[in-house]
């Protein structure tokens, strides 16, 4: 979470200084005073930064779709969940959206806005649906012969923004990795924007992955992006012959030895790539795996993953009470509930 916004930078630095102050004098009561105007400006700046990160994801998705798909694409917003009180009945709702909508609304808000149009009758009451996951599909219009079925993008970051900031303040990745009692939780604190390229078969997956590695900054396929004139592409400052993506790591779960494959049957070529100082997870996967993942996002394994992730943070809060205090502070901030509160040795006062 590289924060370049001056308001956010000052606020995060202020919290970091307060954290250092408390750690240097653990017996002294910590008092944090926040002006309401500051709270409002931080909320808006954070929202704009999240939008900017998602904007880069959507621009990159458009670039890659122009390379791997032929012709124009439709955009579909998808939400996945389970019916309230009945976890054995998952649902998927798809709705066509415009590019203007995609670039103007946070992904999580887009998913929740879709669900807000529906209610489920349970007994005599109509109850709202709950979101498990949401993602965007790039579906080609008409028939083509690329062997690529579709492209999807998904913001894998935490829905609870306060957790992300608290994790950064306490460097939780290093904390979890170094503590033998917490180490088994480390895989739950990753935070990467994700793109999936779904292919008809394994051979096409291998061909597309190789093609992505050879795409340059001045790609010949980009003339198809005329429709994106309302979106300014980030300036690269690199030679036109430089690779578009810097591949940090690649793991082949598609044609690897059977002993190295996932026990769930999940298969893909999974890479972490850098683009404009941001990391993206790019998966090239066969169509059968795509449907397997949709089942996973609506099933008990996805909910189990979230429970383990939340358990990790609760365990850290028990071991480090100050972590729990900052988590509550930032939750209050981003949930827009301006209420002063205090814990055993710290307090927040809103003026």
C-alpha positions in Angstrom: 0.0 0.0 0.0 2.2 2.8 -1.3 0.4 6.0 -0.3 1.4 9.0 -2.4 -1.4 11.3 -1.3 -0.1 14.0 1.0 -3.1 13.9 3.3 -2.9 10.1 3.8 0.9 10.2 4.1 0.7 12.8 6.9 -2.1 10.9 8.7 -0.4 7.5 8.5 2.8 9.1 9.6 0.9 10.6 12.6 -0.4 7.2 13.6 3.0 5.6 13.2 4.5 8.3 15.5 1.8 7.7 18.1 2.5 4.0 17.9 6.2 4.6 18.4 5.4 6.9 21.3 3.3 4.2 23.0 5.9 1.5 22.4 8.6 3.7 23.9 6.5 4.5 27.0 4.2 1.5 27.4 3.1 2.5 30.9 1.9 6.0 29.8 -1.7 6.5 28.6 -1.8 7.3 24.8 -4.3 10.0 23.8 -5.1 10.6 20.1 -7.1 13.7 19.3 -8.7 13.9 15.8 -10.5 16.9 14.3 -13.7 16.1 12.4 -12.5 18.0 9.3 -9.3 15.8 9.3 -11.4 12.7 9.5 -13.5 13.7 6.5 -10.5 14.6 4.4 -8.7 11.3 5.2 -11.8 9.3 4.3 -12.1 11.0 0.9 -8.4 10.7 0.2 -8.4 7.0 1.1 -11.3 6.4 -1.2 -9.6 8.2 -4.1 -6.4 6.2 -3.6 -8.4 2.9 -3.6 -10.1 4.1 -6.8 -6.8 4.9 -8.3 -5.4 1.4 -7.6 -8.5 -0.2 -9.0 -8.3 2.2 -12.0 -4.8 0.8 -12.8 -6.2 -2.7 -12.5 -9.0 -1.9 -15.0 -6.6 -0.2 -17.4 -4.2 -3.1 -17.4 -7.2 -5.5 -17.9 -8.3 -3.5 -20.9 -4.8 -3.6 -22.3 -4.5 -7.3 -21.8 -8.0 -8.0 -23.2 -7.0 -6.1 -26.4 -4.0 -8.4 -26.7 -5.6 -11.8 -26.0 -9.1 -11.3 -27.3 -10.3 -10.3 -30.8 -12.7 -7.4 -31.3 -14.8 -5.6 -28.8 -15.8 -6.9 -25.3 -18.8 -6.6 -23.1 -18.2 -5.8 -19.4 -20.2 -7.8 -16.8 -20.2 -7.3 -13.1 -20.6 -10.6 -11.2 -21.5 -11.1 -7.5 -21.4 -14.4 -5.7 -22.9 -15.3 -2.3 -25.1 -17.7 -0.4 -28.7 -17.3 0.5 -29.1 -15.9 4.1 -29.4 -18.8 6.6 -28.8 -21.4 3.9 -25.1 -21.9 3.1 -25.9 -24.9 0.8 -27.6 -22.6 -1.7 -25.1 -20.3 -3.4 -26.0 -17.8 -6.1 -24.4 -15.8 -8.9 -25.8 -12.6 -10.3 -24.4 -11.0 -13.5 -25.2 -7.6 -14.8 -23.8 -5.8 -17.9 -22.1 -2.5 -17.0 -20.4 0.4 -18.9 -16.8 1.3 -18.8 -17.7 4.7 -17.3 -19.4 2.8 -14.3 -16.4 0.5 -14.0 -13.9 3.4 -13.7 -16.1 5.5 -11.3 -17.2 3.1 -8.6 -15.1 1.1 -6.1 -15.4 -2.6 -6.9 -16.8 -3.5 -3.5 -19.4 -0.8 -3.8 -20.3 -2.0 -7.3 -21.0 -5.5 -5.9 -23.0 -4.2 -3.0 -25.0 -1.9 -5.2 -26.0 -4.9 -7.3 -27.1 -6.9 -4.3 -29.1 -4.0 -2.9 -31.5 -4.5 -5.8 -32.5 -7.9 -4.5 -34.2 -9.3 -1.4 -34.7 -12.9 -0.3 -37.9 -14.1 1.4 -37.1 -16.0 4.6 -40.3 -16.9 6.4 -42.4 -13.8 6.5 -39.5 -11.4 6.1 -37.6 -10.0 3.1 -33.9 -10.0 4.0 -30.9 -8.6 2.1 -28.4 -10.8 0.3 -24.8 -11.0 1.5 -21.7 -10.6 -0.7 -19.1 -13.4 -0.7 -17.1 -12.2 -3.7 -17.4 -10.1 -6.8 -15.4 -9.7 -10.1 -15.5 -8.2 -13.6 -15.7 -10.3 -16.8 -14.5 -9.1 -20.2 -16.5 -11.2 -22.6 -15.8 -11.0 -26.4 -18.6 -10.0 -28.7 -19.1 -12.6 -31.4 -17.0 -15.6 -32.3 -13.2 -15.6 -32.5 -10.4 -18.1 -32.9 -7.9 -17.0 -30.2 -8.7 -20.0 -27.9 -9.2 -17.4 -25.1 -12.7 -17.6 -23.5 -12.7 -14.5 -21.4 -10.7 -12.3 -19.1 -11.6 -11.4 -15.5 -10.4 -8.9 -12.9 -10.9 -9.0 -9.2 -9.8 -6.8 -6.3 -8.4 -9.3 -3.9 -7.7 -6.7 -1.2 -9.5 -6.8 2.1 -13.0 -5.4 2.1 -12.3 -4.0 5.5 -10.0 -1.1 4.8 -9.1 -0.5 8.4 -7.5 -4.0 8.6 -5.2 -3.1 5.6 -3.9 0.1 7.2 -3.4 -1.6 10.6 -1.5 -4.5 9.0 0.8 -2.0 7.3 1.4 0.0 10.5 2.4 -3.1 12.4 4.2 -4.8 9.5 2.1 -7.8 10.1 3.6 -9.8 7.2 7.0 -9.9 8.9 5.4 -10.3 12.3 3.4 -13.4 11.3 6.4 -14.9 9.4 8.7 -14.5 12.4 6.4 -15.8 15.1 6.2 -19.6 15.1 2.8 -19.6 16.7 1.4 -17.3 13.9 3.5 -18.6 11.0 0.7 -20.9 9.7 -1.4 -17.8 9.1 1.0 -16.1 6.7 -0.7 -17.1 3.5 -3.8 -15.2 4.6 -2.2 -11.7 4.6 -1.5 -11.3 0.9 -3.1 -8.3 -0.8 -2.8 -8.4 -4.6 -5.0 -7.2 -7.5 -5.9 -10.2 -9.7 -6.4 -10.8 -13.4 -7.4 -14.1 -14.9 -7.1 -15.1 -18.6 -9.4 -18.0 -19.2 -8.5 -20.3 -22.1 -10.2 -23.2 -23.8 -7.4 -25.7 -23.2 -3.9 -26.2 -21.7 -2.1 -25.6 -25.0 -3.7 -22.2 -25.3 -2.8 -21.3 -21.7 0.9 -22.0 -22.4 0.8 -20.0 -25.7 -0.9 -17.0 -24.0 1.5 -17.0 -21.1 4.5 -16.9 -23.5 2.8 -14.1 -25.4 2.4 -12.0 -22.3 6.1 -12.2 -21.6 6.9 -10.8 -25.0 4.4 -7.8 -25.0 6.3 -4.5 -25.2 5.4 -1.0 -23.9 4.5 0.1 -27.4 2.3 -3.0 -28.1 1.1 -3.3 -31.7 -2.3 -4.5 -30.5 -3.1 -1.2 -28.6 -4.8 0.5 -31.6 -7.9 -1.3 -30.4 -8.0 0.9 -27.3 -9.4 4.0 -29.1 -12.6 3.5 -27.0 -10.5 4.3 -23.9 -9.7 7.9 -24.9 -11.6 9.1 -21.8 -9.1 7.3 -19.7 -5.5 8.6 -19.6 -3.1 5.7 -19.8 -0.3 6.0 -17.2 3.0 7.4 -18.6 5.6 4.7 -18.6 8.9 6.6 -19.2 10.4 3.5 -20.8 11.7 2.5 -24.1 9.0 1.2 -26.6 10.8 -2.1 -26.8 10.8 -2.7 -23.0 8.5 -5.4 -21.7 5.0 -4.2 -20.7 5.1 -6.4 -17.6 8.0 -7.2 -15.3 7.4 -10.8 -14.1 8.5 -11.1 -10.5 7.7 -14.8 -10.2 5.8 -17.5 -12.0 4.5 -20.8 -10.7 3.3 -23.5 -13.1 0.4 -25.5 -11.6 -0.8 -26.5 -15.1 1.9 -28.8 -16.6 3.9 -29.4 -13.4 4.6 -32.8 -11.9 1.4 -34.3 -10.4 3.1 -34.3 -7.0 3.4 -30.4 -7.1 -0.2 -29.8 -8.1 -2.9 -28.4 -5.7 -4.9 -31.0 -3.9 -8.1 -29.1 -4.7 -7.5 -29.8 -8.5 -6.9 -26.1 -9.1 -4.7 -25.7 -12.3 -3.2 -22.5 -13.8 0.0 -20.7 -14.6 0.2 -18.1 -11.8 2.5 -15.1 -12.0 3.1 -11.9 -10.0 3.9 -9.1 -12.4 4.8 -5.5 -11.8 3.2 -2.6 -13.8 3.5 1.1 -12.9 5.0 0.3 -9.5 2.0 -1.9 -8.6 1.9 -5.7 -8.2 -0.7 -7.8 -10.0 -1.4 -11.5 -9.8 -2.0 -12.8 -13.4 -3.4 -16.3 -13.8 -3.7 -18.1 -17.1 -6.1 -20.9 -16.6 -8.2 -23.5 -18.5 -12.0 -23.0 -18.6 -12.7 -25.9 -16.3 -10.6 -24.3 -13.6 -12.5 -21.1 -14.0 -15.8 -22.8 -13.1 -14.0 -24.6 -10.2 -13.0 -21.3 -8.7 -16.5 -19.9 -9.0 -17.8 -22.9 -7.0 -15.0 -22.2 -4.5 -15.9 -18.6 -4.0 -19.5 -19.5 -3.2 -18.6 -22.5 -1.1 -17.5 -23.3 2.4 -13.8 -23.3 1.6 -14.0 -19.5 0.8 -15.8 -18.8 4.1 -13.2 -21.0 5.9 -10.4 -18.9 4.4 -12.0 -15.7 5.7 -12.5 -17.2 9.1 -8.8 -18.2 9.3 -7.8 -14.7 8.2 -9.9 -13.0 10.8 -8.7 -15.5 13.4 -5.1 -14.5 12.6 -5.9 -10.8 13.3 -7.8 -11.6 16.5 -4.8 -13.6 17.7 -2.4 -10.8 16.9 -4.7 -8.4 18.8 -4.6 -10.7 21.9 -0.8 -10.8 21.8 -0.4 -7.1 21.0 -3.3 -5.0 22.5 -2.1 -1.9 20.7 -2.7 -3.6 17.4 -6.3 -4.2 18.4 -6.6 -0.5 19.5 -5.5 0.8 16.1 -7.7 -1.7 14.4 -10.7 -0.3 16.3 -9.6 3.2 15.6 -9.3 2.7 11.9 -12.6 0.7 11.7 -14.3 3.7 13.4 -12.7 6.0 10.9 -13.6 4.2 7.7 -17.0 2.9 8.9 -17.9 6.6 9.5 -19.0 6.2 13.1 -17.4 9.2 14.7 -17.4 8.1 18.3 -14.7 8.7 20.9 -13.5 5.6 22.7 -10.8 4.2 24.9 -9.2 1.0 25.9 -7.0 0.0 28.9 -4.1 2.3 28.1 -5.1 4.4 25.1 -8.0 6.7 24.0 -9.3 8.5 20.9 -11.0 11.9 21.3 -12.9 13.4 18.4 -13.3 17.2 18.5 
